């Protein structure tokens, strides 16, 4: 007589795995990585390698010697953390700071909560914010892209600095950010030409190419990035309509870490809501907080802080948007 074996769900495997999704994200990041190397030279590659190697080393050491667990560095999550941390750093930052940021990202942001699947905050952003608060000079010394001319790197302001300047001088933003005023064209924000910043703050078009790949491969859904983009466009558009000294929607969407944060960091499976309605609430909150911090906060950029704040609200959002039971 055949016995009926009852087991918990899922009963049908869709072929998804942690490794598949993680390495899919890595593939999507390749165009932006190539652009960062092209614009910032070998320094961008050195920072990325140092961040990835450090993240993998620290995760292995913590799992093996502190937690006494099998090492899981081959699942790709530590590699992703390292790459995303590097994308939030300038190419000229000392490598020992990169290693310190990786230690904080992995040790505090990830492993202290129990490892992958248990962390409350995005680990790469934990490392980035720690470095920004602890070493503000090194973290805000932005090299101007000069390709492989890495000797005597020229530093300059990021486009977001012009937001504060326009508000301080109470001049129309388009006048302050124009090439005549020392700024750039909006097209340059998309291509990364002559734009200072971290590795992942340039070449928005390369990040959008990665976004398209992630959607085609169904690694992520469109809800969180699109809700962030719409919220940023809406709130920045309202402010710009009230006072032209505030930057318009297109500038905010293409500048700073919006593309990187919305596509690759806010969509982290562990720290983002699970339901589509929760994703809309989460993304709208990130977009609104980004505009508030950029225009009224002490820091020119607000994406990292906005994502971390909404990470903390994710459990509450999941509880609020919990689907109704049918039985």
C-alpha positions in Angstrom: 0.0 0.0 0.0 1.4 3.4 -1.0 1.6 5.9 1.7 0.6 9.5 1.1 3.5 11.7 2.2 2.4 15.2 3.3 5.2 17.9 3.4 5.1 21.6 3.9 5.0 24.0 0.9 6.4 24.8 -1.6 5.4 21.6 -3.4 6.6 22.9 -6.8 10.0 24.5 -7.2 10.1 27.4 -9.6 13.9 27.1 -10.2 14.7 30.2 -8.3 17.7 30.3 -5.9 19.7 32.7 -3.8 22.7 32.2 -6.1 20.7 32.7 -9.3 19.3 36.0 -8.1 22.5 37.3 -6.5 24.6 36.7 -9.6 21.8 38.1 -11.7 22.2 41.4 -9.8 25.9 41.2 -10.4 25.4 40.9 -14.2 23.0 43.9 -14.1 25.7 45.9 -12.3 28.4 45.2 -14.9 27.5 48.2 -17.2 27.8 50.6 -14.4 31.0 49.1 -13.2 32.5 49.4 -16.6 31.5 53.0 -16.8 33.0 53.8 -13.4 36.3 52.2 -14.5 36.2 54.1 -17.8 35.5 57.5 -16.1 37.6 57.1 -12.9 40.3 54.8 -14.0 41.9 51.9 -12.2 41.0 53.5 -8.8 37.4 52.4 -9.3 38.5 48.8 -9.9 40.8 48.8 -6.9 38.1 50.0 -4.6 35.6 47.4 -5.9 38.1 44.5 -5.6 39.0 45.6 -2.0 35.4 45.9 -1.0 34.4 42.5 -2.4 37.4 40.7 -1.1 37.0 42.3 2.4 33.3 41.5 2.5 33.9 37.8 1.6 36.8 37.5 4.0 34.9 39.0 7.0 31.8 37.0 6.3 33.8 33.7 6.1 35.8 34.6 9.3 32.7 35.5 11.3 30.7 32.4 10.2 33.7 30.0 10.7 35.3 31.3 13.9 32.6 33.3 15.8 29.3 31.7 14.9 30.7 28.2 14.2 28.6 27.9 11.1 29.3 26.6 7.6 30.6 29.4 5.4 28.1 30.6 2.7 30.2 33.1 0.8 29.6 31.2 -2.4 25.9 32.3 -2.4 26.9 35.7 -3.9 25.4 37.9 -1.1 28.7 39.0 0.3 29.9 39.8 -3.2 26.8 41.9 -3.8 27.4 43.7 -0.5 31.0 44.5 -1.5 30.1 45.8 -4.9 27.3 48.0 -3.7 29.5 49.4 -0.9 32.1 50.2 -3.5 29.5 51.9 -5.6 28.8 54.2 -2.7 32.4 55.3 -2.3 34.7 57.7 -4.2 37.4 56.1 -6.3 40.2 57.9 -4.4 39.2 56.7 -0.9 42.0 54.9 1.0 41.7 51.2 0.8 41.9 50.7 4.5 38.7 52.7 4.8 37.1 50.4 2.2 38.0 47.4 4.4 36.6 49.1 7.5 33.4 49.8 5.7 33.1 46.2 4.6 33.7 45.0 8.2 30.9 47.2 9.5 28.6 46.2 6.6 29.1 42.5 7.1 29.8 42.4 10.8 27.2 44.8 12.1 24.8 45.2 9.2 24.4 41.6 8.4 26.0 38.9 10.6 25.1 40.5 13.9 21.4 39.9 13.0 22.1 36.3 12.1 23.2 36.5 8.5 21.4 36.5 5.2 17.6 36.7 5.6 17.7 38.1 9.1 19.2 41.6 8.7 17.0 44.6 9.2 19.0 47.1 7.3 20.7 47.0 3.9 24.3 46.0 4.9 26.1 48.0 2.2 24.2 51.2 3.3 25.1 50.5 6.9 28.8 50.5 5.9 28.4 53.5 3.7 26.6 55.7 6.4 29.1 54.6 9.0 32.0 55.8 6.8 30.1 59.0 5.9 29.6 60.0 9.5 33.0 58.8 10.8 35.1 60.1 7.9 33.2 62.9 6.2 36.3 64.5 4.5 37.4 61.3 2.8 33.8 60.4 1.9 33.0 63.7 0.3 36.3 64.3 -1.6 34.9 63.6 -5.1 37.3 63.0 -8.0 36.3 64.5 -11.4 36.2 61.8 -14.0 39.5 61.9 -16.0 39.6 58.4 -17.3 42.9 56.6 -16.6 44.7 59.8 -15.6 44.8 58.8 -12.0 47.8 60.9 -11.0 47.0 64.1 -9.2 43.3 63.5 -9.4 41.2 66.7 -9.7 38.4 67.0 -7.2 35.1 68.9 -7.6 31.6 69.2 -6.3 28.9 66.7 -7.1 25.8 68.0 -8.9 23.8 67.9 -5.6 26.0 70.6 -4.2 24.3 73.0 -6.6 21.0 72.3 -5.0 22.2 73.8 -1.7 23.8 76.7 -3.6 20.7 77.6 -5.5 18.6 77.6 -2.2 21.3 79.5 -0.3 21.5 82.2 -3.0 17.8 82.0 -3.8 18.5 81.8 -7.5 16.6 79.7 -10.1 18.3 76.3 -10.1 18.6 76.1 -13.9 20.7 79.3 -13.7 23.0 77.9 -11.0 23.5 74.5 -12.6 24.0 75.7 -16.1 27.4 75.3 -17.7 27.8 79.1 -17.4 27.4 78.9 -13.7 29.9 76.0 -13.3 27.4 73.2 -13.6 26.6 70.7 -16.4 23.9 69.8 -18.8 21.2 67.3 -17.7 22.4 64.9 -20.5 25.8 64.7 -18.7 24.0 63.3 -15.6 22.8 60.4 -17.7 26.1 59.7 -19.4 28.4 60.5 -16.5 30.5 62.8 -18.6 32.5 65.2 -16.3 30.3 64.4 -13.3 32.0 64.0 -9.9 30.7 61.5 -7.3 30.9 58.0 -6.1 31.3 55.0 -8.4 27.6 54.4 -8.6 26.4 58.0 -8.9 27.4 58.4 -12.5 26.1 57.0 -15.8 22.4 56.7 -14.9 21.7 55.2 -18.3 24.0 52.3 -17.4 22.1 51.6 -14.2 18.8 51.8 -16.2 20.2 49.2 -18.6 20.8 47.0 -15.5 17.2 47.7 -14.4 15.9 46.4 -17.7 17.9 43.2 -17.3 16.6 42.6 -13.8 13.0 43.0 -15.0 13.5 40.8 -18.0 15.1 38.0 -15.8 12.4 38.6 -13.1 15.0 39.1 -10.4 13.1 42.0 -9.1 9.7 43.6 -9.7 9.1 47.1 -10.9 7.0 48.3 -8.0 9.7 49.7 -5.7 11.9 51.5 -8.3 8.9 53.0 -10.1 7.2 54.2 -6.9 10.5 55.8 -5.8 10.9 57.5 -9.2 7.3 58.7 -9.2 7.5 60.0 -5.6 10.7 61.9 -6.3 9.3 63.4 -9.5 6.1 64.4 -7.8 7.5 66.0 -4.7 10.4 67.7 -6.5 8.0 68.9 -9.1 5.8 70.5 -6.5 8.7 72.3 -4.9 10.1 73.5 -8.2 6.6 74.8 -9.1 6.4 76.7 -5.9 9.9 78.1 -6.1 12.3 77.7 -9.2 15.3 77.7 -6.7 14.4 74.0 -6.1 15.7 71.6 -8.6 13.2 70.0 -11.0 12.3 66.3 -11.2 14.7 65.3 -14.0 17.7 66.6 -12.2 16.8 64.7 -9.0 16.1 61.5 -10.8 19.4 61.5 -12.7 21.7 62.9 -10.0 23.3 61.3 -6.9 22.4 57.8 -5.8 18.7 57.7 -6.9 19.1 55.1 -9.7 21.5 53.0 -7.7 19.5 53.1 -4.6 16.1 52.6 -6.2 17.1 49.7 -8.5 19.7 47.8 -6.5 19.5 48.7 -2.8 15.9 49.5 -2.0 14.8 46.2 -3.8 16.9 44.0 -1.4 14.7 41.0 -0.7 15.3 40.9 3.0 14.8 44.5 3.9 11.9 45.5 1.6 8.2 44.7 1.9 6.7 41.5 0.3 3.4 42.7 -1.0 2.9 45.0 -4.0 0.9 47.5 -1.8 3.6 47.5 0.8 6.2 48.1 -1.9 4.3 51.2 -3.1 4.2 52.5 0.5 7.8 51.7 1.0 9.0 53.3 -2.3 6.9 56.4 -1.9 8.4 56.9 1.6 11.9 56.6 0.2 11.2 59.1 -2.6 9.6 61.6 -0.2 12.4 61.4 2.4 15.0 61.7 -0.3 13.6 65.0 -1.5 13.1 66.3 2.1 16.7 65.5 3.1 18.2 66.8 -0.2 16.4 70.2 0.1 16.1 70.7 3.9 18.7 68.5 5.5 22.3 69.0 6.3 23.6 66.5 3.7 23.3 67.1 0.0 22.3 63.4 -0.6 19.5 61.7 1.1 19.0 58.3 -0.7 21.0 56.2 1.8 19.3 57.7 4.9 15.9 57.4 3.2 16.3 53.7 2.4 17.6 52.9 5.9 14.7 54.7 7.6 12.2 52.8 5.4 14.0 49.5 6.1 13.1 50.1 9.8 9.4 50.5 8.8 9.4 47.3 6.6 8.1 45.0 9.4 5.3 47.4 10.2 4.4 47.7 6.5 4.4 44.0 6.1 2.0 43.7 9.0 -0.3 46.4 7.7 -0.4 45.0 4.2 -0.8 41.4 5.3 -3.2 39.6 2.9 -6.5 38.4 4.2 -6.9 34.7 4.9 -9.5 32.8 2.9 -10.4 30.3 5.6 
